[in-house]
Amino acid sequence: MLKLEIVTPEKRVLDAEVDSVTVPTATGEAGILQNHAPLISALKPGVLAYAVKGTTDKLAISGGFVEVNSDMVSVLVDSAEAPDE
């Protein structure tokens, strides 16, 4: 399992244990699974998807940054919204 944390300047949007994360990096989509190599990358506006026990949820994000280190994925973005928001 990965610990996913998504933070905007206003609030912590998500803090959860997930199976996988897909983020829109500046060079294309990046899939992140458990035991991923350490990574720091810029994010472009797009869709961040994360899977928990076979269910995939999505958030629309603005540009920002992602850091992966020791099964911890930290996403820092200007905004993140669920489809129903």
N, C-alpha and C positions, 0 to 999 in steps of 0.2 A: 504494500500500500504506500501511496504517496501522501504527504501532507500538503494540501493546496491552500495557499493564502492569497486572496485578492484584495488589494487595498487601493482606495482612492483618497484624495485629500480630505474628503468629507467623512468617510466611514470605512470600516472593514466590511466588504461586501460578502466575503465567504471565507470560512476557516473550516476545512473538512478533510477527511481521509478519502482519497479517490484511487481508482485503479489506473487511470491514464489521463493525460491532459494533451490537448492540441492547441497550439498558439500560432497566431499569424505574425511571424517574424519579418523583418525587413527583407530577408532573402527567400521567403517562402514559408509554408506551414511546417511546423516542427512538432513531431509526436514525442511525448515524454512518458516513459514507463519507469517502473521501479529499477533502481541501480543505474540510472542514466548518468553519463559522464557530467562532471560539473560544467555549467554553461551560464554565460551572461549574454543577453541579446536584446537589441531594440525591438519593440513591437510596433507594427503598423495598425491602423484602425481595421477592424474586422471582427470575426467570430472566434471566441475562445470556447472550446468544447471540453467537457470532462465527463468521464464515465465512472459510475459507482454501481457495482453489482449488476452489470448488464444494461443499466439505464443511462442514457446520455443526456446531459443538460447543456444548454448553450447560453452564453452571454455575449452581447455586443459590447466591444471595448473600443476605446480610443487609443491613441498611441501611448507608449510607455516602455517599460522594461520588464524582463523576466530573468530571474536567477534560479538556477537549479543547483542544489548542493546537498548531498547525503539524504536523498529521498524527500527533500523539502523543496517545494516549488513556490517561489514568491513572485507575485505579479503586482507591479506598481503601475497604475494607469490613471489618467485624468478622469475617466468615467467608465462605468460598467453597468449594463442594464440587461435584465432578463427580458425575454420576448413579451411578457405580459405587463411590463412597466411602461 
